[in-house]
Amino acid sequence: MKLRLTPRNFMILIACMGLLMVGGFLLVIRKEQEAAVVTSAGSFLLTGLAFLNVLLMMVLLFVLFRELVKGFLAWRRQREGARFRTRLLTAFVLLGLLPSLLLFISAIFLIGSTVDRWFRSPVNSLVTASQTLVDKSMDMARQESYRKAKAFAWQLRQVSPPMRPSLAVHLYGGGDMDAFAVVTADGKVLAREPASFPTPNEYKLAKIFSPQGLVGWIDLTPEPTVVSGVAIDKNMGIAVGEFLPQDLFKQARYISENNKAYLQIRSRQQILRISMISSFLALTLLVTFAAVWIGTHLSREISIPLQFLLEGTQEVSRGNLSHRIDYDARDEIGLVVDSFNRMTQEVETSKLELERSNEELRTTSESLERRRRYIETLLETLNIGVISTDSEGRIRTINSRARNILGLQPGEPVRNVLTRPEWNPIAAVLSGLPKRPVVNREITLSTGNGQIILSVSATLLKDPVGTVFGDLVILEDISDLSRAQRIAAWQEAARRMAHEIKNPLTPIRLSAQRIRKKAMEKAPDLGDALLEGCTTIEREVQTMMTMVNEFSRFARLPEIRLKPASLPALIRSIVTPYRTAAEIHLDLPANFPPVRLDTEQMGRAIKNLLENAVQVMEERGDIFISLREAEGHAVLSIRDTGPGIPPENKSRLFAPYFSTKRKGTGLGLAIVARILEEHGGAVRVDEDYTEGAGFIVTLPI
Amino acid sequence: MKAMRVIVLSAFMLVLGASAQAAGPYVKGLVWSYQDRDLVTSFGVGDALDRPDMKEAIMSTRPVSLTFTAEVVKHRTLWKDKVITHEVIVHTVRYDNLTRQYTVETKVNGDVTDKSTVATWEEMAQYMENIRDLHVTSVANLQPSEGGYSLRVRVHVMSNFILWIIPWDVQTPWVSQTLSTP
């Protein structure tokens, strides 16, 4: 099991060390109590401070060593943020340690000088002087007592030993001494005054009978007394007591007691000095420990989120945008961490959006590319030429069929397409686009391969909002179709002509045969028959003449000359003759813009439409003529109240030689269609009108 | 190089310790005899009260004690010596700066057996530093047939505390003499 030094474990360790220290403290105190009477070192406070200092030193050294080892290992492993954390911790430790050490060193000097000053000050001299004074006064009492003892002993030597006790009592009565005792060498008291005067003990006896005698022994009980004694002879001695004055003794005791206290304190001055230094050392260690602890905590508080941020940025730089910093803090660092997490989340979301957009774009691009290829293939496969231009008229696309139609050589720039002189007709078609959304023309071009007939359809290219961004030109080589149509038309014309010519020929032949028969029979009604026959022949020839004239007129349509004209005025001038055959209803605007047209040709076209209407109405009917402007075009509507147009005939109405009338040439509506086509307009059946036949003519304004 | 440095430092500490031990208090005048079927001994201690710290302590009127320990031990082969008897005598002195007299007392195994007052330092030192005719044990406690007894004494002068934590006793080494058969 790996034992990690978590804060909880660290506190447990500190508590265990504290308990050990308390146990050690109690043991040492007990030892000191045992040795209290023999040691000069017993000091509970000092011991306690010493234990506290040792505990703090051990904890401090442990914490410092641990942080140093961790920092060193982190530096060796090149862990992110290790250098910053070590630097931060060092700064905090130095910030706490340097002032504390400075204060501690100052305190040592201050305490040393202060304690020295205490015991070097006049107090010390005063104590010494006062003690000397006490000693001197006591010495004086001692000397006086000793002098009296010697004098007393001299007087007692003057008498025989048996007389000495009574003489002593007699001399005591003289009042020169406070107390006395005459004793023998073996300690027997021969005389004593007062009775309370203590018997000299063995030590005093030995002193009394010593050569020097007992000099100034002080007894404190029963009352302070200075006792001196000398030997009178070798078997008898005298002890003299001098009572110390109460006030003097009281003052002396007071002084000596104070001096005793001072001396005891002075003997412990080193302990006092060290106690104070130990207190400051404990304070310094506490401050340093607090600084280290706070520094460690703060450096961890700062460096760990920074380390997380650094790792996070590295993860993000490696592309791991899902990396999040798991660090819960409510301070500014927590805000930075939250901002980082939000930023990475947004970046990740943006990246996912970007990737999705890229994928969609790639899919769209591939789809567009496929579509482009499809359209390109389609365009290349089409048998019609397709050209698109931009809004400036520059060609953007042109398919191979268009190249073939236009005879572009391989490698020739497409910008040449519309700039060649022979292709002016195409340019002319495009020039009409701004006025009309769609232009359809058949043009004949002379190319290197001869003349070709092209169906040119030009359309404006518009975006969904209606802005024009180019033109689309579709070229269809209808040379073969046109030729086939012409052949078919001629075949139809020949058939119709044969039919139309055949119809008059039969009456003519029959009339001629009847006249020949009547002539051969010389019939009496030959004259009538001849008259009727000639009449018939003349009528049929007239019919044939009319038919030939129509053909001639269709074949000889003159070239159109366009010039601005008033279409309502033209209509009014035309309809007047037809008012006798039908009821004409005009709906013409008062102010209609002029229209570029050939009045003669356009008049013919309108007349053909009116004649058709009059001819199909068996009775006098109504003809409605209206004119309006729509989308840059003049829209002319001509409606009658006749039988109408059968649906099966609508698609062939404008083909040459198609007629539903028995005597019609079938060229009227074909001429109308051709004239309007040459005007850039068109004619069509009015599908919305069901009361009769209706036609709508459109002309560009 | 580092190991050599450690060895030299350790040797220096040992020499220093030994020299400190040699300069400390010592037992002097150890004699013993059998008197009235008791083992009686007398001995003293030198370089005890003459120490400056002891002098200062006494003159500051603080009580100062010397502890005399006498033991009779029986030697045992391959085993720790057995303590037959253990006597502790404590001499304590208190100086009175008013009377300039020294009060000395003797405690034997915790009981005050003697107390007196002397006037001079020499008298006090004579009293304090010497033990005379201490009855250590009765010969009845000794088995003459077994033999191998020793009398050993030691005097504890004072207790110091290195850094106020580590107890450091200033005392004499054990001084022993082999006891002859009573």
Chai-1 contact restraints between the chains, C-beta under 6 A:
chainA,res_idxA,chainB,res_idxB,connection_type,confidence,min_distance_angstrom,max_distance_angstrom,comment,restraint_id
A,K31,B,P167,contact,1.0,0.0,6.0,A-B,restraint_1
A,A35,B,S159,contact,1.0,0.0,6.0,A-B,restraint_2
A,V37,B,P63,contact,1.0,0.0,6.0,A-B,restraint_3
A,V37,B,S65,contact,1.0,0.0,6.0,A-B,restraint_4
A,V38,B,S65,contact,1.0,0.0,6.0,A-B,restraint_5
A,V38,B,M158,contact,1.0,0.0,6.0,A-B,restraint_6
A,T39,B,M158,contact,1.0,0.0,6.0,A-B,restraint_7
A,T39,B,S159,contact,1.0,0.0,6.0,A-B,restraint_8
A,S40,B,A57,contact,1.0,0.0,6.0,A-B,restraint_9
A,A41,B,N160,contact,1.0,0.0,6.0,A-B,restraint_10
A,A41,B,F161,contact,1.0,0.0,6.0,A-B,restraint_11
A,L46,B,W164,contact,1.0,0.0,6.0,A-B,restraint_12
A,T47,B,W164,contact,1.0,0.0,6.0,A-B,restraint_13
A,A50,B,L163,contact,1.0,0.0,6.0,A-B,restraint_14
A,A50,B,W164,contact,1.0,0.0,6.0,A-B,restraint_15
A,A50,B,I165,contact,1.0,0.0,6.0,A-B,restraint_16
A,I218,B,T99,contact,1.0,0.0,6.0,A-B,restraint_17
A,R253,B,L98,contact,1.0,0.0,6.0,A-B,restraint_18
A,S256,B,N97,contact,1.0,0.0,6.0,A-B,restraint_19
A,S256,B,L98,contact,1.0,0.0,6.0,A-B,restraint_20
A,K260,B,T61,contact,1.0,0.0,6.0,A-B,restraint_21
A,K260,B,N97,contact,1.0,0.0,6.0,A-B,restraint_22
A,L263,B,S60,contact,1.0,0.0,6.0,A-B,restraint_23
A,Q264,B,S60,contact,1.0,0.0,6.0,A-B,restraint_24
A,Q264,B,R62,contact,1.0,0.0,6.0,A-B,restraint_25
A,S267,B,E56,contact,1.0,0.0,6.0,A-B,restraint_26
A,S267,B,S60,contact,1.0,0.0,6.0,A-B,restraint_27
